[in-house]
């Protein structure tokens, strides 16, 4: 995370460190922003699943996706609701699009 923020959205920040031997991704979901373990794990699963299906068109890099703001509990019925997963995935697409947009 010393490399600084490469891209950010309302809830997430992406840190990219280059060069690296291969693409690696990490997820930081603090208890401060996601109180329930179910919610933290659901967000991490969305990060890893999206990274696995996304083909990065850059040189190899170490990447860390960090949750930096809470998803409001009043907006989502349960800790692992479909609505929460869709909101997370949509915002992660925006994050990766900002970071890897080809000029």
Secondary structure, 3 states (H helix, E strand, C coil): CCCCEEEECCCEEEEEECCCCCCEEEEECCCCCCCCHHHHHHHHHHHHHHHHHCCCCCCCCEEEEEECCCCCHHHCCCCCCHHHHHHHHHHHHHHHHHHHCCC
